Amino acid sequence: MAGLLREGVRRRARSRALTLVLTLLALQLGQLVAPAWACGCGAMVPGDARRVTVGREESVVRWDGTREQVVMRLTVRGDAERVAWIMPVPRRATVRLGDPALFDELHDVTAPVHRDRHHFWPQDGDWPLVTGDGTAGGPGRPPFGPGRTPAVDVVGRQRLGPFDVARLTATDPGALDGWLDSNGFALPPRLAGALRPYVQKRWEYVAVKLAPDTAGEPLTGTLDPLHLTFRTDEPVYPMRLSRLAETPQSLGLYVLAAHRMEPASRIGGERPRVTYAGRVTAKSGPLAELAAGTPFLTAVGQEFPHPERISGDHVLRRSSADDTFQQVIYENRLRTVAGLPAWLLTVTGGPALAVATAAVLAVRRSRRPETPAPAPIG
C-alpha cells in the first residue's frame, strides 16, 4: 500500500514538472510569434522573429495654428538587429534629427517643486514614532487592392544619422506591406488592420529603418530624436496603433502652443492629467527655439490600462483658460527649536517652568523680612 502511495506521489510530481516546462515553452514561443510592438506614436516591426519593445517614449507637439511639429525620442530594448518604425501623419512630412538637449530642458522646466511642510506633533517616522528598523512606517511615495500588392509611392528618402527614412504615400495597406517586404520586414496582420482607418482618411506614412551602430549587435538604448513637420487642420497626436499593445500603456506628452492645451477626449484611457502648465521663459537653447511663437507649455500624462480600448488619435484643443500649474511635493518635517522638537520643549518645558516659578516664589518668600509681632498693650 505504501509503495502505491509513493508511486502516485511521483507521478503527480512528474505531471506538475511537465506542465511547468510546457507552460514556459509556450511563453517563449509566444514571444517569438509576436514581433510587433506598438508605441504611442507608431509601431515597431523587427526584421525577423525576434522581439523589440519600447521602454520609454517622449514626444513634443508644437502647434502654431496651421503647422504641427512632433519631436520624439524612443528608448528601445530587445534582441532584434534591424527594426522598422512606422508613423501615420495627416499630410506630407519633412523629417530631420532632433536635439537631445530639448528633453533635458523640458525635464528641468516641468520637474515638481519640493517644499517643506512643518508639523508640531510627531508623526510616523519622527522620534519616538519609528518602526523597529528605525524607518518611517508605511509605503514611500516617490512613468488592399485584393489579389495584388500595389507599388508604394516613395515621395522622399534620406539618411539621418543611424536612420534610413522613407516618406511614403499609400492608398492601401498593401503598399506599405510591399515596401516593408522589399526592405526585409513583414507587416503583421494585426498592424495591417489597424492602419485601415488612416488609409480611409488618406493619411501618409513615415517609415524609418533602424539599425545599431555595430553590425550584429541588437538594437537597444535611447535613440536620437526625430523631428517631423507637417501641415494639418488641427493638432493631433497619433495613438490608434497603441491598441495593438498587450501591456498597459503610459503617455507623457509635451504640447507647445499659443495657449494652454488639452486632449479633446480620453480615447479609451483614464482621464488625462496636466502635470505642468506655464509659459516658457528660456531665452536660448533648443526649447526656446522650438517655443518661439508658441510660448505656452503644457505637459499631459495619461494611463491606458486596457490598450485594446483605444478608439482613435488624440486631438488637442485649447483649454478654457491659460491657468498655470506646477506639481508640488511636500516634505513633512517636524518643527524644531534650536535642534530640539518643539513639542518636547512644550511638554517638558511647561512643568519645568511651573517648578522653576514655584521655586523662585519660595526663595523670595524666604528672603522677605518677617514683620515683628505687635507688642501687647497694657
C-alpha positions as CSV (number, residue, x, y, z in Angstrom):
1,M,0.0,0.0,0.0
2,A,2.8,2.4,0.9
3,G,4.5,1.6,-2.4
4,L,1.4,2.6,-4.3
5,L,1.1,5.9,-2.5
6,R,4.8,6.7,-3.2
7,E,4.3,5.9,-6.9
8,G,1.2,8.1,-7.0
9,V,3.2,11.0,-5.5
10,R,6.0,10.6,-8.0
11,R,3.5,10.6,-10.9
12,R,1.9,13.8,-9.7
13,A,5.3,15.4,-9.3
14,R,6.3,14.4,-12.9
15,S,3.0,15.7,-14.2
16,R,3.4,19.1,-12.4
17,A,7.0,19.4,-13.7
18,L,5.9,18.6,-17.3
19,T,3.1,21.2,-17.1
20,L,5.6,23.8,-15.9
21,V,8.0,23.0,-18.7
22,L,5.2,23.2,-21.3
23,T,4.0,26.5,-19.9
24,L,7.4,28.1,-20.0
25,L,7.9,26.8,-23.6
26,A,4.6,28.3,-24.6
27,L,5.6,31.6,-23.2
28,Q,8.8,31.6,-25.1
29,L,7.0,30.7,-28.3
30,G,4.5,33.4,-27.7
31,Q,7.3,36.0,-27.5
32,L,8.7,34.7,-30.8
33,V,5.5,34.9,-32.7
34,A,4.5,38.4,-31.5
35,P,7.3,40.5,-33.0
36,A,5.3,43.8,-33.5
37,W,5.2,46.3,-30.7
38,A,3.1,49.4,-30.6
39,C,4.1,52.7,-29.1
40,G,2.1,55.9,-28.8
41,C,3.4,57.5,-31.9
42,G,3.6,54.5,-34.2
43,A,4.6,50.8,-34.5
44,M,7.8,48.9,-34.3
45,V,8.4,45.9,-36.6
46,P,11.5,43.7,-36.1
47,G,13.3,42.3,-39.2
48,D,12.9,38.7,-38.1
49,A,11.2,36.5,-35.5
50,R,12.8,38.5,-32.6
51,R,11.4,40.9,-30.1
52,V,11.7,44.6,-29.6
53,T,10.0,46.8,-27.0
54,V,9.7,50.5,-26.4
55,G,10.7,51.0,-22.8
56,R,10.2,54.7,-22.9
57,E,8.7,57.3,-25.3
58,E,8.9,61.1,-25.1
59,S,7.2,63.4,-27.5
60,V,6.8,67.1,-28.0
61,V,4.0,68.5,-30.2
62,R,4.3,72.1,-31.4
63,W,1.2,73.7,-33.0
64,D,1.1,77.2,-34.5
65,G,-2.3,77.1,-36.0
66,T,-1.6,75.6,-39.4
67,R,1.6,73.5,-39.0
68,E,2.5,70.8,-36.5
69,Q,5.9,69.7,-35.4
70,V,6.5,66.4,-33.5
71,V,9.8,65.7,-31.8
72,M,10.1,62.2,-30.4
73,R,12.7,60.1,-28.7
74,L,12.4,56.4,-28.1
75,T,14.3,54.1,-25.8
76,V,14.1,50.5,-27.1
77,R,15.3,47.1,-25.9
78,G,15.2,43.6,-27.3
79,D,17.3,41.2,-29.4
80,A,16.4,42.5,-32.9
81,E,19.3,43.7,-35.1
82,R,17.0,45.6,-37.5
83,V,13.8,47.3,-36.8
84,A,11.3,49.3,-38.9
85,W,9.3,52.1,-37.3
86,I,6.1,53.4,-38.9
87,M,4.2,56.5,-38.0
88,P,1.0,57.8,-39.8
89,V,0.8,61.5,-40.5
90,P,-2.2,63.6,-41.9
91,R,-0.1,65.4,-44.5
92,R,3.3,65.1,-46.2
93,A,6.0,65.4,-43.6
94,T,9.6,66.6,-43.6
95,V,12.0,64.7,-41.3
96,R,15.2,65.8,-39.6
97,L,17.2,64.8,-36.5
98,G,16.1,66.5,-33.2
99,D,18.3,67.9,-30.4
100,P,18.5,65.5,-27.4
101,A,19.1,68.5,-25.1
102,L,15.5,69.6,-25.8
103,F,14.2,66.8,-23.5
104,D,16.7,67.6,-20.8
105,E,15.4,71.2,-20.7
106,L,11.8,70.0,-20.6
107,H,12.6,67.7,-17.7
108,D,14.1,70.7,-15.8
109,V,11.2,73.1,-16.5
110,T,8.4,70.7,-15.7
111,A,10.0,69.0,-12.6
112,P,7.9,69.2,-9.5
113,V,8.8,71.8,-6.9
114,H,9.9,70.5,-3.5
115,R,8.7,72.4,-0.4
116,D,8.9,71.8,3.3
117,R,5.7,71.5,5.4
118,H,6.2,71.6,9.1
119,H,4.1,69.9,11.8
120,F,4.1,70.3,15.5
121,W,3.3,66.9,16.9
122,P,5.4,63.9,15.9
123,Q,4.2,61.8,13.1
124,D,5.1,58.3,12.0
125,G,8.9,58.4,11.3
126,D,9.6,61.1,13.8
127,W,11.1,60.2,17.2
128,P,9.8,58.4,19.1
129,L,7.2,57.2,16.5
130,V,9.5,55.0,14.4
131,T,9.3,51.4,13.2
132,G,11.5,48.6,14.6
133,D,14.2,49.3,11.9
134,G,14.3,53.0,12.6
135,T,12.5,53.9,9.4
136,A,9.2,55.6,8.9
137,G,6.2,53.3,8.7
138,G,4.0,53.0,5.7
139,P,5.0,52.8,1.9
140,G,7.1,55.5,0.4
141,R,5.9,57.9,-2.4
142,P,8.3,58.9,-4.5
143,P,6.4,56.8,-16.0
144,F,-6.0,46.5,-50.5
145,G,-6.4,46.1,-53.5
146,P,-7.5,42.4,-53.3
147,G,-5.4,39.9,-55.2
148,R,-2.4,42.2,-55.7
149,T,0.2,44.4,-53.9
150,P,0.3,47.9,-55.3
151,A,3.6,49.7,-55.7
152,V,4.4,52.0,-52.9
153,D,5.0,55.7,-53.7
154,V,8.2,56.8,-52.1
155,V,8.0,60.6,-52.0
156,G,11.3,61.1,-50.2
157,R,14.3,59.1,-49.0
158,Q,17.1,60.4,-46.8
159,R,19.8,59.3,-44.4
160,L,19.7,60.9,-40.9
161,G,22.5,59.6,-38.7
162,P,21.6,56.0,-37.9
163,F,18.2,56.3,-39.6
164,D,17.2,55.4,-43.1
165,V,14.0,57.5,-43.5
166,A,11.4,56.9,-46.2
167,R,8.3,59.1,-46.7
168,L,5.5,57.1,-48.2
169,T,2.1,57.6,-49.7
170,A,-0.3,54.7,-49.9
171,T,-4.0,54.3,-50.8
172,D,-4.0,50.8,-49.4
173,P,-2.1,49.0,-46.5
174,G,-0.8,46.6,-49.2
175,A,1.5,49.4,-50.5
176,L,3.1,49.7,-47.1
177,D,3.3,45.9,-46.9
178,G,5.2,45.9,-50.2
179,W,7.7,48.4,-49.0
180,L,8.3,46.5,-45.8
181,D,8.7,43.2,-47.7
182,S,11.3,44.7,-50.1
183,N,13.2,46.0,-47.1
184,G,13.3,42.7,-45.3
185,F,10.3,43.2,-42.9
186,A,7.0,41.5,-42.7
187,L,3.8,43.5,-41.9
188,P,1.9,41.7,-39.1
189,P,-1.8,41.1,-39.9
190,R,-3.0,43.0,-36.8
191,L,-1.0,46.1,-37.9
192,A,-2.4,46.0,-41.4
193,G,-5.9,46.1,-39.9
194,A,-5.0,48.9,-37.6
195,L,-3.7,51.0,-40.5
196,R,-7.0,50.9,-42.4
197,P,-8.6,54.0,-40.7
198,Y,-5.6,56.0,-41.8
199,V,-5.9,54.7,-45.3
200,Q,-9.6,55.8,-45.3
201,K,-8.6,59.3,-44.2
202,R,-5.8,59.3,-46.9
203,W,-3.0,59.9,-44.4
204,E,0.6,59.2,-45.4
205,Y,3.4,57.4,-43.5
206,V,6.9,58.0,-42.3
207,A,8.8,54.7,-42.3
208,V,12.2,54.5,-40.7
209,K,14.8,51.7,-40.8
210,L,16.7,51.5,-37.5
211,A,19.9,49.6,-37.1
212,P,22.6,49.5,-34.4
213,D,25.9,51.3,-35.0
214,T,27.8,47.9,-34.7
215,A,26.7,45.2,-37.1
216,G,25.5,42.0,-35.4
217,E,24.5,43.8,-32.1
218,P,20.9,44.1,-31.0
219,L,19.2,47.5,-31.3
220,T,18.9,48.8,-27.7
221,G,19.2,52.0,-25.8
222,T,17.9,55.6,-26.3
223,L,17.8,56.6,-30.0
224,D,18.4,60.0,-31.4
225,P,15.3,62.2,-31.6
226,L,13.4,62.5,-34.8
227,H,11.8,65.9,-35.7
228,L,8.7,65.7,-38.0
229,T,6.9,68.7,-39.6
230,F,3.6,68.6,-41.5
231,R,0.5,70.8,-42.1
232,T,-2.7,69.8,-40.5
233,D,-6.1,71.4,-39.9
234,E,-6.0,70.6,-36.2
235,P,-3.3,69.4,-33.8
236,V,-3.3,65.6,-33.5
237,Y,-1.1,63.0,-31.9
238,P,-1.4,59.5,-33.4
239,M,-2.4,57.0,-30.8
240,R,-4.5,54.5,-32.6
241,L,-1.7,51.9,-33.2
242,S,-1.2,51.7,-29.4
243,R,-4.3,49.5,-29.3
244,L,-2.1,46.7,-30.5
245,A,0.0,46.7,-27.3
246,E,-0.5,43.8,-25.0
247,T,0.6,45.6,-21.8
248,P,-0.8,48.8,-20.2
249,Q,0.5,52.0,-21.9
250,S,1.5,55.3,-20.4
251,L,1.5,58.6,-22.3
252,G,3.7,61.5,-21.5
253,L,3.3,64.4,-23.9
254,Y,4.6,68.0,-24.1
255,V,2.5,70.5,-26.0
256,L,3.8,73.9,-27.2
257,A,1.1,76.3,-28.4
258,A,0.0,79.9,-28.1
259,H,-2.3,78.9,-25.2
260,R,-2.8,76.1,-22.7
261,M,-3.9,72.9,-24.5
262,E,-5.7,69.7,-23.5
263,P,-6.8,66.4,-25.2
264,A,-10.4,66.6,-26.5
265,S,-11.3,63.2,-25.1
266,R,-10.0,60.2,-23.2
267,I,-9.9,57.9,-26.4
268,G,-10.4,54.9,-24.2
269,G,-7.9,55.7,-21.4
270,E,-8.1,57.1,-18.0
271,R,-8.7,60.8,-17.5
272,P,-5.7,62.9,-18.9
273,R,-4.0,64.9,-16.2
274,V,-2.0,68.1,-16.6
275,T,1.4,67.8,-14.8
276,Y,2.7,71.2,-15.8
277,A,1.3,74.4,-17.5
278,G,3.2,77.6,-17.9
279,R,5.0,80.0,-20.3
280,V,8.5,79.2,-21.5
281,T,10.9,81.8,-20.1
282,A,14.1,80.4,-21.6
283,K,15.9,82.9,-23.9
284,S,18.2,80.4,-25.6
285,G,18.6,76.7,-26.2
286,P,16.5,74.2,-28.2
287,L,13.4,74.7,-26.0
288,A,13.4,78.5,-26.6
289,E,14.0,77.9,-30.3
290,L,11.1,75.5,-30.6
291,A,8.7,77.6,-28.4
292,A,9.2,80.8,-30.4
293,G,5.7,81.9,-31.4
294,T,4.1,79.2,-29.2
295,P,5.3,80.1,-25.7
296,F,2.8,78.1,-23.6
297,L,3.9,74.7,-22.5
298,T,1.5,72.0,-21.3
299,A,2.6,68.6,-20.1
300,V,0.0,65.9,-20.2
301,G,0.1,62.4,-18.7
302,Q,-2.4,59.6,-19.3
303,E,-2.7,55.9,-18.5
304,F,-4.2,53.2,-20.7
305,P,-4.7,50.1,-18.5
306,H,-6.6,48.4,-21.4
307,P,-4.9,49.4,-24.7
308,E,-7.4,47.5,-26.8
309,R,-10.0,50.1,-25.8
310,I,-8.1,53.0,-27.5
311,S,-10.6,54.4,-30.0
312,G,-8.6,56.9,-32.0
313,D,-5.9,59.6,-32.1
314,H,-5.5,62.4,-29.6
315,V,-7.0,65.6,-31.0
316,L,-5.7,68.6,-28.9
317,R,-7.7,71.7,-28.2
318,R,-7.3,75.0,-26.4
319,S,-8.2,74.9,-22.7
320,S,-10.8,77.3,-21.3
321,A,-8.2,79.4,-19.5
322,D,-4.4,79.7,-19.5
323,D,-4.1,78.8,-15.9
324,T,-0.6,77.9,-14.8
325,F,0.2,74.7,-12.8
326,Q,3.2,73.0,-11.3
327,Q,3.3,69.9,-9.2
328,V,4.5,70.4,-5.6
329,I,6.0,67.7,-3.5
330,Y,5.8,68.4,0.2
331,E,8.4,67.1,2.6
332,N,6.9,66.8,6.1
333,R,9.3,68.0,8.7
334,L,9.0,68.2,12.5
335,R,9.1,71.7,13.8
336,T,12.2,72.3,16.0
337,V,13.7,75.0,18.2
338,A,17.5,75.0,18.4
339,G,17.5,71.5,17.1
340,L,15.1,70.2,19.7
341,P,11.5,69.1,18.9
342,A,9.1,72.0,19.7
343,W,6.6,69.5,21.1
344,L,9.2,68.1,23.5
345,L,10.1,71.6,24.7
346,T,6.4,72.3,25.3
347,V,5.7,69.0,27.1
348,T,8.7,69.2,29.3
349,G,9.1,72.9,29.4
350,G,5.7,73.7,30.9
351,P,6.1,71.6,34.1
352,A,9.7,72.7,34.4
353,L,8.6,76.3,34.1
354,A,6.0,75.8,36.8
355,V,8.5,74.2,39.1
356,A,11.0,76.9,38.5
357,T,8.4,79.6,39.1
358,A,7.4,77.9,42.4
359,A,11.0,77.7,43.4
360,V,11.6,81.4,42.7
361,L,8.5,82.3,44.7
362,A,9.6,80.2,47.6
363,V,13.0,81.8,47.6
364,R,11.5,85.2,47.6
365,R,9.3,84.3,50.5
366,S,12.2,83.0,52.5
367,R,14.2,86.2,51.9
368,R,11.3,88.5,52.7
369,P,11.9,90.1,56.2
370,E,9.5,89.0,58.8
371,T,7.1,91.6,60.3
372,P,7.6,91.6,64.1
373,A,4.6,90.7,66.0
374,P,2.8,93.7,67.7
375,A,3.7,94.3,71.3
376,P,1.0,93.6,73.8
377,I,-1.0,96.6,75.2
378,G,-1.3,97.1,78.9
